[in-house]
Amino acid sequence: MCSDLLLARSVNIFCGNQVKLMLETTTTEETTLHAPHLDEREKRKANQHISASAQVIHEVIRRQGEDELHRTSSGLAWSGLAAGLSMGFSLITEGLLYTYLPDAQWKPLISKLGYSVGFLIVIIGRQQLFTENTLTPIIPLLARRNVECLKNVLRLWAVVFAANMVGTLIVAWVLGHTNIFEPQIRESFKAISLEATGNGFGLSLLKGIFSGWLIALMVWMLGGLKEVNVSIIVIITYLIGIAGLTHIIAGSVEALYLTTTGAIGWLQAIGSFMLPTLIGNVLGGVSLVAVVNHAQVVASGGMRE
């Protein structure tokens, strides 16, 4: 009887050891299958190829927003003025392409590439563009949610927008009242501007929402990269241009070119184009990108509410 019990116990122990060995072997095989052995250099290289998570992008943009909110008003104003002036190169480049390309159905597909030039100068040059600020300082505001931060955001918006407008007015006046460009090129400026600003209030508002959405998405995507990606800037801004969407700063160069040359009145430019475009850009950038992307980070446990 005792020998039978001893034999049974020995069998149980043997079987248990075999099962344990099989589980360890399986676990080792699965680990080897799903996570091959890498040396330190290979691990670093693998880490470099991992895309940034939404939480990481959110934190990058939050820090950028904090930096912008701590800038002085004079610093913001000079940077905003530079951006407004630089955005004139979108109309200039598009006008040059429009003038020298043959009249063909595919002409806009090429000429609208010029629309991206002003954005490239502004973004790579780290100048203050109002529509970028529908995302960057809003992330810190959503994180803090206090009156002081709101006041600071409104200060930044007011200074940057005013400076952008002054810059666009200067460049528009120069394009319309000097002989820097030949008459046929100035006629191209006029034709492009009339097409861009002739949508009316409702359509300008709707197009402005989509444009603000795209610009804020571009800023979000660039936040996940170590270096500025020129192709992202070109693709997004080219899409805005070829789709005929409305952008308050680039479009103000066009609208102010028409007003300063007498092609349209100030009331038409402001009431039918600039005001609805401004509202649309803010709605698209803040609600569809800043709030939604902040919400996904909070919902995934990326930060404390």
Sequence and secondary structure as in RCSB ss.txt:
>XXXX:A:sequence
MCSDLLLARSVNIFCGNQVKLMLETTTTEETTLHAPHLDEREKRKANQHISASAQVIHEVIRRQGEDELHRTSSG
LAWSGLAAGLSMGFSLITEGLLYTYLPDAQWKPLISKLGYSVGFLIVIIGRQQLFTENTLTPIIPLLARRNVECL
KNVLRLWAVVFAANMVGTLIVAWVLGHTNIFEPQIRESFKAISLEATGNGFGLSLLKGIFSGWLIALMVWMLGGL
KEVNVSIIVIITYLIGIAGLTHIIAGSVEALYLTTTGAIGWLQAIGSFMLPTLIGNVLGGVSLVAVVNHAQVVAS
GGMRE
>XXXX:A:secstr
 HHHHHHHHHHHHHHHHHHHHHHHHHHHHHHHHHS    HHHHHHHHHTS   HHHHHHHHHHHHHHHHTS HHH
HHHHHHHHHHHTHHHHHHHHHHHHHS S TTHHHHHGGGHHHHHHHHHHTT   GGGGGTTTHHHHHHH  HHHH
HHHHHHHHHHHHHHHHHHHHHHHHHHHSSSS HHHHHHHHHHHHHHH S HHHHHHHHHHHHHHHHHHHHHHHTS
SS  HHHHHHHHHHHHHTT   HHHHHHHHHHHHHTTSS HHHHIIIIIHHHHHHHHHHHIIIIIIHHHHHHHHT
TSS  
